[in-house]
Amino acid sequence: MSYSIIVPVFNRPDEVRELLESLTRQTAKDFEVIIVEDGSKTPCKDVCDKFAGILDLHYYYKENSGPGQSRNYGAERAQGEWLIVLDSDVVLPPDYLDNAARELAACPCDAWGGPDAAHPDFTPVQKAISYSMTSFFTTGGIRGGSKKAALDKFFPRSFNMGVRREVWNELGGFSKMRFGEDIDFSYRIVEAGYKTRLLPAAWVWHKRRTDFRKFFRQVFNSGIARINLTKRHPGTLKLVHLLPTVFTVGVIGLVLVSAVGRLLMYYCSNDQWRWLCLLPWLPIVLYSLIIFVHSSLKNKSAYVGLLSIPAAFVQLMGYGLGFIKAWWKRCVLRQDEFTAFEKNFYK
């Protein structure tokens, strides 16, 4: 068997159904599917039972220990040469496995990742969130999909990640980090001397979060994880990782300057301070306009373009605030990883 597809699940039976349906349409057939129910209160066993006669499907239920440990649990029971980790909220195009096999045959590696995209049937909010996570104007395009990323050193992420079985076994799989555990694993793979690649053709549709509140929590935790990753792997912090924090501080600073201008107008009863009140909003409005136009054209929807504005600010400022909080606790207060963010680890 060539592939073992491992999917940790927590209270998402509907998403699992869509993922399994997409797996039934794969043009390649040499794979098994391992669903690891991570202590869900709304299990997906009934959904899995419906596919048991169609797919080589194995369902396991375990106590909650987080996605990383659930992936390890699935890997221990897998039979494939390649262990492919997917999030439960992805949907695969029919040629996903064939595309991966073709690229691996052309240029072998030890671990790989693929890019993600928004499905035409996704909600406008999901499309806006997807845009904010993949656009050059929000993340700098570091999440994959470009020709440069395909040739450069690449760090796979767990929503769409393949690892050779022997590499996984040697490195012990995922750590107990709750956030950033996939990047930590990717760093360890590269540090051990193994080769990683982006496979542009092995892409998935990725739903991500369904509302801005959940999305903020996700990116806030990602900002925290970046500091923890930097402490674990010195030298991995890049300029692009600092941009959301610079953006966050800049936006807060501009808003405060505008507020000072308004106070001066009020207490001095003089309109000469009006420029101080209005001018700071110019770069914010200009950036919002760029996001709106670019997203509207890319998604062929002005509504998605409009929603992409708050999505971009949530993505950048959520990450930036998490980064600042972690920097303060880890770098200024010198707290250790577990003490500073006890809730970010599974015991």
Solvent accessible surface area in square Angstrom, and as a share of the most:
residue,aa,sasa,rsa
1,M,101,0.45
2,S,37,0.24
3,Y,18,0.07
4,S,0,0.00
5,I,0,0.00
6,I,0,0.00
7,V,0,0.00
8,P,13,0.08
9,V,3,0.02
10,F,105,0.44
11,N,55,0.28
12,R,76,0.28
13,P,27,0.17
14,D,95,0.49
15,E,29,0.13
16,V,0,0.00
17,R,95,0.35
18,E,57,0.26
19,L,0,0.00
20,L,0,0.00
21,E,58,0.26
22,S,0,0.00
23,L,1,0.01
24,T,40,0.23
25,R,136,0.50
26,Q,1,0.00
27,T,85,0.49
28,A,20,0.16
29,K,143,0.61
30,D,72,0.38
31,F,13,0.05
32,E,4,0.02
33,V,0,0.00
34,I,1,0.00
35,I,0,0.00
36,V,0,0.00
37,E,0,0.00
38,D,5,0.03
39,G,17,0.16
40,S,6,0.04
41,K,187,0.79
42,T,73,0.42
43,P,67,0.42
44,C,0,0.00
45,K,98,0.41
46,D,109,0.56
47,V,23,0.13
48,C,2,0.01
49,D,76,0.39
50,K,155,0.66
51,F,20,0.08
52,A,59,0.46
53,G,83,0.80
54,I,116,0.59
55,L,18,0.09
56,D,63,0.32
57,L,26,0.13
58,H,68,0.31
59,Y,50,0.19
60,Y,62,0.23
61,Y,111,0.42
62,K,29,0.12
63,E,138,0.62
64,N,72,0.37
65,S,27,0.18
66,G,1,0.01
67,P,45,0.28
68,G,4,0.03
69,Q,41,0.18
70,S,0,0.00
71,R,8,0.03
72,N,20,0.10
73,Y,52,0.20
74,G,0,0.00
75,A,6,0.05
76,E,135,0.61
77,R,84,0.31
78,A,5,0.04
79,Q,130,0.58
80,G,1,0.01
81,E,87,0.39
82,W,15,0.05
83,L,0,0.00
84,I,0,0.00
85,V,0,0.00
86,L,0,0.00
87,D,35,0.18
88,S,8,0.05
89,D,4,0.02
90,V,1,0.00
91,V,19,0.11
92,L,3,0.02
93,P,5,0.03
94,P,64,0.40
95,D,60,0.31
96,Y,0,0.00
97,L,0,0.00
98,D,57,0.30
99,N,14,0.07
100,A,0,0.00
101,A,40,0.31
102,R,140,0.51
103,E,28,0.12
104,L,18,0.09
105,A,85,0.66
106,A,88,0.68
107,C,48,0.29
108,P,83,0.52
109,C,5,0.03
110,D,32,0.17
111,A,0,0.00
112,W,0,0.00
113,G,1,0.01
114,G,4,0.04
115,P,16,0.10
116,D,16,0.08
117,A,40,0.31
118,A,32,0.25
119,H,42,0.19
120,P,98,0.62
121,D,121,0.62
122,F,18,0.08
123,T,71,0.41
124,P,52,0.33
125,V,38,0.22
126,Q,14,0.06
127,K,44,0.18
128,A,0,0.00
129,I,0,0.00
130,S,5,0.04
131,Y,6,0.02
132,S,0,0.00
133,M,14,0.06
134,T,38,0.22
135,S,3,0.02
136,F,145,0.60
137,F,77,0.32
138,T,10,0.06
139,T,17,0.10
140,G,33,0.31
141,G,29,0.27
142,I,76,0.38
143,R,34,0.12
144,G,21,0.20
145,G,41,0.40
146,S,52,0.34
147,K,173,0.73
148,K,146,0.62
149,A,19,0.15
150,A,17,0.13
151,L,161,0.80
152,D,74,0.38
153,K,130,0.55
154,F,21,0.09
155,F,61,0.25
156,P,0,0.00
157,R,60,0.22
158,S,8,0.05
159,F,12,0.05
160,N,1,0.00
161,M,0,0.00
162,G,0,0.00
163,V,0,0.00
164,R,51,0.18
165,R,61,0.22
166,E,101,0.45
167,V,1,0.00
168,W,9,0.03
169,N,94,0.48
170,E,115,0.52
171,L,38,0.19
172,G,52,0.50
173,G,1,0.01
174,F,7,0.03
175,S,25,0.16
176,K,110,0.47
177,M,5,0.02
178,R,92,0.34
179,F,58,0.24
180,G,16,0.16
181,E,10,0.05
182,D,19,0.10
183,I,10,0.05
184,D,1,0.01
185,F,0,0.00
186,S,0,0.00
187,Y,10,0.04
188,R,57,0.21
189,I,0,0.00
190,V,30,0.18
191,E,109,0.49
192,A,49,0.38
193,G,68,0.66
194,Y,54,0.21
195,K,103,0.44
196,T,12,0.07
197,R,31,0.11
198,L,0,0.00
199,L,0,0.00
200,P,50,0.31
201,A,26,0.20
202,A,0,0.00
203,W,76,0.27
204,V,0,0.00
205,W,48,0.17
206,H,11,0.05
207,K,22,0.09
208,R,5,0.02
209,R,65,0.24
210,T,73,0.42
211,D,49,0.26
212,F,53,0.22
213,R,176,0.64
214,K,86,0.37
215,F,0,0.00
216,F,71,0.30
217,R,130,0.48
218,Q,48,0.21
219,V,2,0.01
220,F,22,0.09
221,N,11,0.06
222,S,44,0.28
223,G,0,0.00
224,I,4,0.02
225,A,4,0.03
226,R,14,0.05
227,I,6,0.03
228,N,2,0.01
229,L,4,0.02
230,T,29,0.17
231,K,81,0.34
232,R,93,0.34
233,H,13,0.06
234,P,113,0.71
235,G,64,0.61
236,T,22,0.13
237,L,61,0.30
238,K,114,0.48
239,L,133,0.66
240,V,38,0.22
241,H,23,0.10
242,L,61,0.31
243,L,87,0.43
244,P,12,0.07
245,T,20,0.12
246,V,96,0.55
247,F,45,0.19
248,T,0,0.00
249,V,85,0.49
250,G,33,0.31
251,V,17,0.10
252,I,72,0.36
253,G,29,0.28
254,L,51,0.26
255,V,59,0.34
256,L,108,0.54
257,V,63,0.36
258,S,7,0.04
259,A,46,0.35
260,V,76,0.43
261,G,0,0.00
262,R,153,0.56
263,L,98,0.49
264,L,52,0.26
265,M,37,0.17
266,Y,159,0.60
267,Y,162,0.62
268,C,68,0.41
269,S,103,0.66
270,N,62,0.32
271,D,92,0.48
272,Q,108,0.48
273,W,70,0.25
274,R,113,0.41
275,W,143,0.50
276,L,29,0.15
277,C,6,0.03
278,L,101,0.50
279,L,100,0.50
280,P,10,0.07
281,W,106,0.37
282,L,108,0.54
283,P,62,0.39
284,I,20,0.10
285,V,89,0.51
286,L,100,0.50
287,Y,38,0.15
288,S,19,0.12
289,L,99,0.49
290,I,67,0.34
291,I,1,0.00
292,F,61,0.25
293,V,69,0.40
294,H,61,0.27
295,S,0,0.00
296,S,19,0.12
297,L,133,0.66
298,K,115,0.49
299,N,40,0.21
300,K,180,0.76
301,S,34,0.22
302,A,66,0.51
303,Y,125,0.48
304,V,5,0.03
305,G,0,0.00
306,L,100,0.50
307,L,26,0.13
308,S,0,0.00
309,I,36,0.18
310,P,52,0.33
311,A,0,0.00
312,A,0,0.00
313,F,35,0.15
314,V,29,0.17
315,Q,10,0.05
316,L,9,0.05
317,M,38,0.17
318,G,0,0.00
319,Y,29,0.11
320,G,0,0.00
321,L,65,0.32
322,G,0,0.00
323,F,12,0.05
324,I,57,0.29
325,K,84,0.36
326,A,0,0.00
327,W,114,0.40
328,W,129,0.45
329,K,55,0.23
330,R,25,0.09
331,C,39,0.23
332,V,61,0.35
333,L,87,0.43
334,R,186,0.68
335,Q,58,0.26
336,D,81,0.42
337,E,30,0.13
338,F,86,0.36
339,T,89,0.52
340,A,7,0.06
341,F,13,0.05
342,E,89,0.40
343,K,170,0.72
344,N,14,0.07
345,F,26,0.11
346,Y,40,0.15
347,K,181,0.77
